[in-house]
Amino acid sequence: MDDWLIDDDRLSLGRKSVLPGEGFFHPDSIEEQQAEREAAERLTDAGVVVIADPDADGLACTALVRIAHGEGSLVPAGPHELEEAIEWAATYAEPEATVYVCDLCPDSEYDIADVDALAARVEHVAWYDHHQWHDDLAAQVRDAGVDLVVGDSDEVCTADVALAELDHDFDDRYAELAAVTRDHDLWIRDDERSDDLADYSHWADPEEYIATVLDHGADLPTEVEEYLAERRVEKEALIEKAVERAELRDVGDWTVGVTYGRCSQNEVAEALRERGADAAVVVKPAGSASIRGTENFERCHEVAEQVNGGGHPKAAGCKPDIYDDMLDYAHHWTTRGATAKQAIIDAFRRLPAESAADDTAE
């Protein structure tokens, strides 16, 4: 396939909104081989390792670990990469290493298949998180000898957990970093700096982000602010496209806003909330989806768990298991995610009636 066909820089905004980024078109096997090589390099000779989601929360945890220990080699892993990251750590980590797993929650026992091997290989494993854990998965992790601490997902982000659990007297600016990270991660949005942290963590290289917050805390320097302002021009345009194609659906006792597009899901969800949505579903061109709630709907994780995902009561993610070949993806792009949307709406409809009644009563 010619490179220009997937070159983001030549796509119009309208086409960019409905197609996945060029990384989607790289075979997983090749990317996994490269990721394993990089993980092996990061794990070799590392005394402290952090397996973390490379968003603002996970990277804040990595920064805190580095402050507490004076080191901390990052192995970035999204929610769907947790199984591989643990396997690689169980294979390549040094026997004397301390390993932290941060801001990641297993969706099934397969995600933690190698947690016993990891705990047996290294000196110590600590796992900090704030998502909704199944009791049996938490028990399996703890039984392996892992120091698992899961904070209240309605109250704290994982950086808060790391700040409290790490044996270090942190400066006030790092407590502030955790607080501002929480402001975005829990979608409180009382501090305008939290959007800056979220955007910067998404666009910058993880090591660049960590170095910046280590030096500056939550107050990003002028050159970063200028960079964010430039990148946000396109971001806002993509948000507008997604909001324009959104529709509101009545599902049981709730109004659910549903849309499709390559966009920042939190801002789109906020726009749909302002239109009257109790919950928002943003389906992405790559096949995944974000589910966001409000004070009227705090069961996003229950919806996501039915469609190959998980998360928090007010924020969750999933990727419906509906893609068997590239024709399914072609249908996904040309119909603006019709099958994925229906799968997630059906998951809303399957929520237990008695719990739905309880939510309404509240």
C-alpha positions as CSV (number, residue, x, y, z in Angstrom):
1,M,0.0,0.0,0.0
2,D,1.3,3.4,-0.9
3,D,2.3,5.5,2.1
4,W,0.4,8.5,0.8
5,L,-2.9,6.7,1.2
6,I,-2.5,6.8,5.0
7,D,-0.6,10.1,5.3
8,D,-2.5,12.2,7.8
9,D,-1.0,15.4,6.6
10,R,-2.6,15.2,3.2
11,L,-6.1,14.3,4.4
12,S,-8.8,16.9,4.6
13,L,-10.3,17.6,8.0
14,G,-13.6,15.8,7.0
15,R,-11.8,12.7,5.9
16,K,-9.4,12.8,8.9
17,S,-12.4,12.9,11.2
18,V,-13.8,9.6,9.9
19,L,-10.6,7.6,9.3
20,P,-8.2,6.2,11.9
21,G,-4.6,7.5,12.2
22,E,-1.9,5.9,10.0
23,G,-0.7,3.8,12.9
24,F,-3.9,1.7,12.6
25,F,-2.7,0.4,9.3
26,H,0.5,-1.0,10.6
27,P,0.1,-4.8,11.4
28,D,-0.2,-5.5,15.1
29,S,2.4,-8.3,14.8
30,I,5.1,-5.8,13.6
31,E,4.1,-3.2,16.3
32,E,4.1,-5.9,19.0
33,Q,7.6,-7.1,18.0
34,Q,8.9,-3.5,18.1
35,A,7.1,-2.9,21.4
36,E,8.6,-6.1,22.9
37,R,12.1,-5.1,21.8
38,E,11.7,-1.6,23.3
39,A,10.3,-3.1,26.5
40,A,13.2,-5.5,26.8
41,E,15.6,-2.6,26.5
42,R,13.8,-0.6,29.1
43,L,13.6,-3.6,31.5
44,T,17.2,-4.7,31.2
45,D,19.4,-3.3,34.0
46,A,16.5,-1.3,35.5
47,G,16.2,-1.4,39.2
48,V,12.7,0.2,39.2
49,V,10.2,-0.3,36.5
50,V,6.8,1.4,35.9
51,I,4.2,-0.3,33.7
52,A,1.7,2.5,33.2
53,D,-1.0,3.9,30.9
54,P,0.7,6.7,29.1
55,D,-2.0,9.3,29.8
56,A,-1.7,12.2,32.2
57,D,-2.5,10.0,35.2
58,G,-0.2,7.1,34.4
59,L,2.6,9.4,33.5
60,A,2.1,11.4,36.7
61,C,2.5,8.1,38.6
62,T,5.7,7.4,36.8
63,A,7.1,10.9,37.7
64,L,6.2,10.3,41.4
65,V,8.0,6.9,41.3
66,R,11.1,8.5,39.9
67,I,11.1,11.1,42.6
68,A,10.7,8.5,45.3
69,H,13.3,6.1,44.0
70,G,15.6,8.3,41.9
71,E,14.8,6.1,38.9
72,G,11.9,4.4,37.1
73,S,12.0,2.9,33.6
74,L,8.7,3.4,31.9
75,V,7.0,0.5,30.0
76,P,4.0,2.2,28.5
77,A,0.9,0.0,28.1
78,G,-2.7,0.9,27.3
79,P,-5.6,-1.1,28.8
80,H,-5.5,-3.6,25.9
81,E,-1.7,-4.0,26.2
82,L,-1.6,-5.0,29.9
83,E,-1.3,-8.7,29.3
84,E,1.8,-8.3,27.0
85,A,3.4,-5.7,29.4
86,I,3.2,-8.1,32.3
87,E,4.5,-11.0,30.2
88,W,7.5,-9.0,29.1
89,A,8.2,-7.8,32.6
90,A,8.0,-11.4,33.8
91,T,10.5,-12.3,31.0
92,Y,13.0,-9.5,31.0
93,A,12.9,-7.7,34.4
94,E,15.9,-7.9,36.6
95,P,15.5,-10.2,39.6
96,E,16.3,-7.4,42.1
97,A,13.8,-5.0,40.4
98,T,10.8,-3.3,42.0
99,V,7.9,-3.1,39.5
100,Y,5.0,-0.7,39.7
101,V,1.8,-1.2,37.7
102,C,-0.1,2.1,37.5
103,D,-3.5,3.3,36.2
104,L,-4.3,-0.1,34.6
105,C,-7.2,-2.4,35.4
106,P,-7.5,-6.0,34.1
107,D,-10.7,-6.8,32.2
108,S,-10.3,-10.5,32.5
109,E,-8.0,-13.2,34.0
110,Y,-6.1,-13.3,30.7
111,D,-4.8,-9.8,31.3
112,I,-3.0,-11.1,34.5
113,A,-2.1,-14.6,33.3
114,D,1.6,-13.9,34.1
115,V,1.2,-11.9,37.3
116,D,2.4,-14.9,39.4
117,A,5.5,-15.3,37.1
118,L,6.2,-11.6,37.5
119,A,5.9,-11.6,41.3
120,A,8.1,-14.7,41.5
121,R,10.8,-13.1,39.3
122,V,11.3,-9.7,40.8
123,E,11.9,-8.4,44.3
124,H,8.6,-6.6,44.7
125,V,5.5,-5.7,42.7
126,A,3.1,-2.9,43.7
127,W,0.0,-2.1,41.7
128,Y,-1.8,1.3,42.1
129,D,-5.1,2.0,40.4
130,H,-8.5,3.7,40.8
131,H,-10.7,1.8,38.3
132,Q,-13.5,-0.5,39.1
133,W,-12.0,-4.0,39.9
134,H,-13.7,-7.3,39.9
135,D,-13.2,-8.9,43.3
136,D,-11.9,-12.2,41.9
137,L,-9.3,-10.4,39.7
138,A,-8.2,-8.3,42.7
139,A,-7.9,-11.5,44.8
140,Q,-5.9,-13.2,42.1
141,V,-3.4,-10.3,42.0
142,R,-3.1,-10.1,45.8
143,D,-2.7,-13.9,46.0
144,A,0.3,-13.6,43.7
145,G,2.0,-11.5,46.3
146,V,1.4,-8.1,44.7
147,D,0.8,-5.0,46.9
148,L,-2.5,-3.9,45.2
149,V,-4.0,-0.6,46.3
150,V,-7.2,0.6,44.5
151,G,-8.5,4.0,45.3
152,D,-12.1,5.1,45.2
153,S,-12.8,5.9,41.5
154,D,-15.2,8.6,42.5
155,E,-12.7,10.4,44.7
156,V,-9.1,9.9,43.5
157,C,-7.0,9.3,40.4
158,T,-4.1,6.9,40.4
159,A,-1.6,9.7,41.0
160,D,-3.4,10.4,44.3
161,V,-2.9,6.7,45.2
162,A,0.8,6.8,44.3
163,L,1.3,10.0,46.2
164,A,-0.2,8.4,49.3
165,E,1.5,5.0,49.0
166,L,5.0,5.8,48.0
167,D,7.4,6.1,50.9
168,H,8.6,9.7,50.2
169,D,7.9,13.2,51.5
170,F,6.8,14.9,48.2
171,D,7.0,18.6,47.7
172,D,3.7,20.5,47.6
173,R,3.9,21.0,43.8
174,Y,3.6,17.2,43.2
175,A,0.6,17.0,45.4
176,E,-0.8,19.8,43.3
177,L,0.2,17.8,40.1
178,A,-1.9,14.9,41.4
179,A,-4.8,17.2,42.2
180,V,-4.8,18.8,38.8
181,T,-4.5,15.4,37.1
182,R,-7.5,14.2,39.2
183,D,-9.5,17.3,38.0
184,H,-9.4,16.0,34.5
185,D,-9.3,12.3,35.1
186,L,-12.5,12.4,37.1
187,W,-13.9,15.1,34.8
188,I,-14.3,17.6,37.5
189,R,-12.9,20.4,35.4
190,D,-12.6,23.1,38.1
191,D,-8.9,23.8,37.2
192,E,-8.2,25.0,33.6
193,R,-4.7,23.5,33.8
194,S,-6.1,20.0,33.8
195,D,-7.1,20.1,30.2
196,D,-3.5,21.3,29.4
197,L,-2.0,18.3,31.2
198,A,-4.4,15.9,29.4
199,D,-3.7,17.3,25.9
200,Y,0.0,17.5,26.5
201,S,0.2,13.9,27.7
202,H,-1.7,12.9,24.5
203,W,0.5,14.8,22.1
204,A,3.9,14.7,23.6
205,D,6.4,11.8,23.9
206,P,5.9,10.2,27.3
207,E,9.4,11.0,28.4
208,E,9.0,14.6,27.4
209,Y,5.8,14.9,29.4
210,I,7.4,13.3,32.5
211,A,10.5,15.5,32.3
212,T,8.3,18.6,32.0
213,V,6.0,17.9,35.0
214,L,9.1,16.9,37.1
215,D,10.5,20.3,36.4
216,H,7.3,22.4,36.4
217,G,4.6,20.4,38.1
218,A,1.1,21.3,36.9
219,D,2.2,24.8,35.7
220,L,3.4,24.1,32.2
221,P,6.0,26.4,30.7
222,T,5.2,29.0,28.0
223,E,6.7,27.1,25.1
224,V,4.4,24.1,25.9
225,E,1.4,26.4,26.2
226,E,2.2,27.8,22.7
227,Y,2.5,24.3,21.4
228,L,-0.9,23.3,22.8
229,A,-2.5,26.4,21.4
230,E,-1.3,25.4,17.9
231,R,-2.4,21.8,18.2
232,R,-5.8,22.8,19.5
233,V,-6.9,24.4,16.3
234,E,-7.3,21.1,14.6
235,K,-8.5,19.5,17.8
236,E,-11.4,21.9,18.1
237,A,-12.3,21.4,14.5
238,L,-12.5,17.6,15.0
239,I,-14.6,18.0,18.1
240,E,-17.0,20.2,16.1
241,K,-17.3,17.5,13.4
242,A,-18.1,14.8,16.0
243,V,-20.7,17.0,17.7
244,E,-22.3,17.9,14.4
245,R,-23.0,14.3,13.5
246,A,-24.2,13.3,17.0
247,E,-27.7,12.1,17.7
248,L,-29.7,11.7,21.0
249,R,-31.4,8.4,21.6
250,D,-33.8,7.5,24.4
251,V,-32.7,4.2,25.9
252,G,-34.8,3.1,28.9
253,D,-34.8,6.0,31.4
254,W,-31.8,7.7,29.9
255,T,-31.0,10.0,27.0
256,V,-27.8,8.8,25.3
257,G,-25.8,11.0,23.0
258,V,-24.1,8.9,20.3
259,T,-21.5,10.0,17.7
260,Y,-18.5,8.9,15.7
261,G,-15.2,10.4,14.9
262,R,-11.5,10.9,15.6
263,C,-11.8,13.4,18.3
264,S,-11.2,14.3,22.0
265,Q,-14.1,12.3,23.6
266,N,-14.3,14.3,26.8
267,E,-15.1,17.6,25.2
268,V,-17.6,15.9,22.8
269,A,-19.3,14.3,25.8
270,E,-19.5,17.6,27.5
271,A,-21.2,19.1,24.5
272,L,-23.7,16.3,24.4
273,R,-24.4,16.7,28.1
274,E,-25.2,20.3,27.4
275,R,-27.7,19.1,24.8
276,G,-29.4,17.0,27.5
277,A,-27.6,13.6,27.3
278,D,-27.4,11.6,30.5
279,A,-24.6,9.6,28.9
280,A,-22.4,9.9,25.8
281,V,-20.9,7.3,23.5
282,V,-18.1,8.3,21.2
283,V,-17.2,5.6,18.7
284,K,-13.7,6.0,17.1
285,P,-12.6,5.1,13.6
286,A,-10.1,2.5,15.0
287,G,-13.1,0.6,16.4
288,S,-12.9,1.5,20.1
289,A,-15.4,3.7,21.9
290,S,-15.5,5.9,24.9
291,I,-18.5,6.0,27.3
292,R,-19.0,9.1,29.5
293,G,-21.6,9.6,32.2
294,T,-23.1,12.4,34.2
295,E,-24.7,12.8,37.7
296,N,-27.7,11.1,36.1
297,F,-25.8,8.1,34.8
298,E,-23.0,6.5,36.7
299,R,-22.9,3.0,35.2
300,C,-20.5,3.5,32.3
301,H,-18.3,0.6,33.5
302,E,-21.3,-1.7,33.5
303,V,-22.0,-0.9,29.9
304,A,-18.3,-1.2,28.8
305,E,-17.9,-4.6,30.5
306,Q,-20.6,-6.1,28.2
307,V,-18.6,-5.0,25.1
308,N,-15.0,-5.9,25.8
309,G,-14.1,-3.1,28.1
310,G,-14.2,-1.5,31.5
311,G,-13.5,1.7,33.5
312,H,-15.2,4.0,36.0
313,P,-18.9,4.7,36.8
314,K,-18.7,8.0,34.9
315,A,-16.0,7.1,32.3
316,A,-15.2,3.9,30.5
317,G,-13.8,2.5,27.3
318,C,-14.4,-0.6,25.2
319,K,-13.9,-2.1,21.8
320,P,-16.8,-4.3,20.7
321,D,-15.8,-7.7,19.3
322,I,-17.4,-7.1,15.9
323,Y,-14.5,-6.8,13.5
324,D,-13.7,-10.1,11.7
325,D,-11.9,-8.7,8.7
326,M,-11.1,-5.4,6.8
327,L,-14.5,-5.4,5.2
328,D,-16.0,-5.0,8.7
329,Y,-13.7,-2.0,9.2
330,A,-14.6,-0.6,5.8
331,H,-18.3,-0.9,6.8
332,H,-17.4,0.8,10.1
333,W,-15.9,3.8,8.4
334,T,-18.5,4.2,5.7
335,T,-21.4,3.9,8.1
336,R,-19.8,6.0,10.8
337,G,-19.6,3.2,13.3
338,A,-23.2,1.9,12.9
339,T,-22.6,-1.6,14.2
340,A,-20.5,-0.5,17.1
341,K,-23.0,2.1,18.1
342,Q,-25.8,-0.5,18.1
343,A,-23.7,-3.0,20.1
344,I,-23.1,-0.3,22.8
345,I,-26.7,0.9,22.8
346,D,-27.9,-2.7,23.2
347,A,-25.5,-2.9,26.2
348,F,-27.3,0.1,27.8
349,R,-30.6,-1.7,27.3
350,R,-29.3,-4.9,29.0
351,L,-28.5,-3.1,32.2
352,P,-30.3,-4.8,35.1
353,A,-33.7,-3.2,35.6
354,E,-33.5,-3.1,39.3
355,S,-30.3,-1.1,39.2
356,A,-31.8,1.3,36.6
357,A,-34.7,1.9,39.0
358,D,-32.2,2.6,41.8
359,D,-30.4,5.2,39.6
360,T,-33.7,6.8,38.7
361,A,-34.7,7.0,42.3
362,E,-31.5,8.8,43.2
